[in-house]
Structures are given as structure tokens and as C-alpha cells.
């Protein structure tokens, strides 16, 4: 039976959903301002979500999905994973 040495293991730290949204904005060539306007999301709320200062709401996830095509369920699941990690910390 194999034994494992976890002393050098790197702990899993989930990504805040804002990082994913930002990466997708960069990849698509959209600015935060353009997404805010097209998705009808307040710019301050969107900026706070992208920077990790605010949690993603269901409504915002659906609005982002309508513009960027990223499934709201995926975005919300990433937010849930991040929240769960913080609570276990």
C-alpha cells in the first residue's frame, strides 16, 4: 500500500467568481462598463462583484448569462464553493 506525504501539498483555494467574470471579459474584449450597460447591472455592483467585495446574486448571474453566455448556474456554483471555503477557514 502506498503512503503519501502531504507536507508539501498546496491547499485548494477556490477562485472568487469575479475572477472568472473578469477573465471572460478580457477574452471577449468587453469592458466592465459595456457589460454593465448591456446586462443592465449597476456599474458599482458589478465592479464590487468582480473585485470580490460583493457576492454574486442570482439576478446578476442571470443578467451576465444573457450577455456573455456563461451559464448562471456555473457562476452561482463557483460563488457557493467560494463561500463554503471561507466558512470553513
C-alpha positions as CSV (number, residue, x, y, z in Angstrom):
1,X,0.0,0.0,0.0
2,X,1.4,3.4,-1.0
3,X,1.9,6.1,1.6
4,X,1.6,9.8,0.7
5,X,3.5,12.7,2.1
6,X,1.2,15.7,2.3
7,X,3.7,18.0,3.9
8,X,4.4,19.8,0.7
9,X,0.8,19.8,-0.6
10,X,-0.7,23.1,-1.7
11,X,-4.1,23.6,-0.2
12,X,-7.0,24.2,-2.5
13,X,-8.2,27.8,-2.5
14,X,-11.3,28.3,-4.7
15,X,-11.4,31.3,-7.1
16,X,-13.9,34.1,-6.5
17,X,-16.4,34.2,-9.3
18,X,-15.4,37.8,-10.0
19,X,-12.0,36.5,-11.3
20,X,-13.8,34.3,-13.8
21,X,-16.0,37.1,-15.0
22,X,-13.0,39.4,-15.4
23,X,-11.1,36.7,-17.3
24,X,-14.1,36.2,-19.6
25,X,-14.4,40.0,-20.1
26,X,-10.8,40.2,-21.2
27,X,-11.2,37.2,-23.5
28,X,-14.3,38.6,-25.1
29,X,-13.0,42.2,-25.5
30,X,-15.8,43.6,-23.4
31,X,-15.2,46.3,-20.8
32,X,-16.8,46.2,-17.4
33,X,-18.7,49.3,-18.4
34,X,-20.0,47.6,-21.6
35,X,-21.2,44.6,-19.6
36,X,-22.8,46.8,-17.1
37,X,-24.8,48.6,-19.8
38,X,-25.7,45.6,-21.9
39,X,-26.7,43.5,-18.9
40,X,-28.5,46.4,-17.1
41,X,-26.3,45.9,-13.9
42,X,-25.3,48.9,-11.8
43,X,-21.6,49.6,-12.5
44,X,-20.7,49.8,-8.8
45,X,-22.3,46.5,-8.0
46,X,-20.6,44.8,-11.0
47,X,-17.2,46.3,-10.1
48,X,-17.6,45.1,-6.5
49,X,-18.5,41.6,-7.6
50,X,-15.6,41.4,-10.0
51,X,-13.2,42.6,-7.3
52,X,-14.5,40.1,-4.8
53,X,-16.0,42.7,-2.4
54,X,-19.6,41.5,-3.1
55,X,-21.2,38.2,-3.6
56,X,-22.8,37.3,-7.0
57,X,-26.6,37.4,-6.8
58,X,-28.9,35.1,-8.8
59,X,-30.2,38.1,-10.6
60,X,-26.8,39.3,-11.6
61,X,-25.7,35.8,-12.7
62,X,-28.8,35.7,-15.0
63,X,-28.0,39.1,-16.4
64,X,-24.4,38.1,-17.1
65,X,-25.6,34.9,-18.7
66,X,-27.9,36.8,-21.1
67,X,-24.9,38.9,-22.4
68,X,-21.9,36.6,-22.1
69,X,-23.5,33.2,-22.4
70,X,-21.8,31.9,-19.2
71,X,-24.5,29.7,-17.5
72,X,-25.8,31.4,-14.4
73,X,-25.7,28.0,-12.7
74,X,-22.0,27.7,-13.2
75,X,-21.4,31.2,-11.9
76,X,-23.5,30.6,-8.8
77,X,-21.9,27.3,-8.1
78,X,-18.5,28.9,-8.2
79,X,-19.8,31.5,-5.7
80,X,-21.1,28.8,-3.4
81,X,-17.8,26.9,-3.5
82,X,-16.0,30.2,-2.5
83,X,-18.5,30.9,0.3
84,X,-18.2,27.4,1.7
85,X,-14.4,27.7,1.7
86,X,-14.5,30.9,3.6
87,X,-16.8,29.5,6.2
88,X,-14.5,26.5,6.8
89,X,-11.4,28.7,7.1
